[in-house]
Amino acid sequence: MSSNSEFSVRVEGLGKRYLVPHHHESSARMGKVAAHMRAFFPFMGHDERDFFWALRDLSFEVKPGEILGILGRNGSGKSTLLKILSGVTQPTTGRAHLRGRVGSLLEVGTGFHPDLTGRENVFMSGVLLGLKRQEIAAKFHEIVDFSGVEAFIDMPVKRYSSGMYVRLAYSVASMLRSDILILDEVMAVGDAAFLDKSQNNIQKIANDGRTVLFVSHNPRAISAICKTGMILDSGSCIFQGGAREALIRYMRKVRNFETEDATENAALHDLTHAPRLSEGRTKPILKWVSTHRADGSLARNFKTGESLIVRIGYENLTVPDPYFAVLIHNEFAERVTTLHSTHQGGKLECRSSGVVECRIDDLRLGEGSYRLMIDSGNFGGSRAVMVSLDCVPSAAPIRVDLDGYVGGIGIDGSQGAVHKSSWKGQA
């Protein structure tokens, strides 16, 4: 934890558990009636197996002006953390100290009274934040204009669509001068135009010295908005640091790209024990994969514009119309290209065991780290009947450097994955 005494949010040893009395096998033997009795009659007693820990021993700090992106799979504890910080629920252990007014936007349906109009809910929300009516009135037209629900502001919010509800709720939370803004995945409900507008607004909020805690499964939103990132897994923090590194680690974990072995810096990879998407379907087909330069030499570092050769060793391939594919993913585990043996037309002739080679004569990938997914199966003559028989999602890493391939002002990491063009003007 940071030694700097200046913070907006400080969380120390935070934990939250819920009673789930039929969570273990002994409860199953007791029967459903006894399990429910244990839930409602504390004197019957509970042991540790009757509890589920949504958060456990979580500690971190967020400074003023910081935008923290919180990542994690469903059930990792993100929403529970935000509910504690918003005051919706109390922690079981530890404490959370927040400095200043807190504005929060959690799941759709919370925060507003459904029978009140949009106008009435704006003023009610401001009063709950401790603002005077005059202060709310001074911001009212700006809030309504930003939300885009002017025509419906005097209609009960229970008649709003989810998008309208979110737009108004976000506008209230962000503009009624909350010092800490807490946003859950509900931001994804808004349309693309409002998302762009709200992202710009979040940056302005941070520039004003206010703090934002942001939960989203949208990697581009996290990348564009957040400065720092935290990954939750089973209620615990498994990483806290820069937003880019947090996002890369999280996306690799989600796409099963996180496994790295002793050959990580090599160019020849044994796939015998590699994790597979096709585990247990058939006998493994893919034995090894290697990456080479144009002269055939092993390599894992390449330059944009040079040749890349991928060789795949295989066995147990007995289907009549086999195919192989190399799928390249970037640091965010996003697929940037697919190289499929069917793209060249005609049938791929190969024995039941051997080696196939995929060759790229002009590698257009921009600078960065990439991973190769290797897939093999039965083509069957059309996409509709194509069946994957063996697929290794993280078969081999490669590194690509531009090395002067793009001249002039060059490019940076946010300007796409593929680069090549020619320009001609009129004299």
ABEGO torsion letter per residue (X at the ends): XBABABBABBBBGBBBBBBBAAABAAAAAAEAAAAAAAAABAAAEBBAAABBBABBGBBBBBBBGBBBBBBEBBGAGAAAAAAAAAGABBBABEBBBBBEBBBBBBBBGBGBBAABBAAAAAAAAAAAAGBBAAAAAAAAAAAAAAAGAAAAAABBAAABBAAAAAAAAAAAAAAAGBABBBBBAAAAABBAAAAAAAAAAAAAAAAAGBBBBBBBABAAAAAAABABBBBBBGGBBABBEBAAAAAAAAAAAAAGAABBBAAAABABBBAAABBBAABGABBBABABBBBBBAAGBBBABBBBGBBBBBBBBBBGBABABBBBBBBBBBAAGBBABBBBAAAAEEBBBBBABEBBBBBBABBABBBEBBBBBBBBBBAGGBAAABBBABBBABABBBBBBAGGABBEAEBBAAAEABBBBBBBBBX
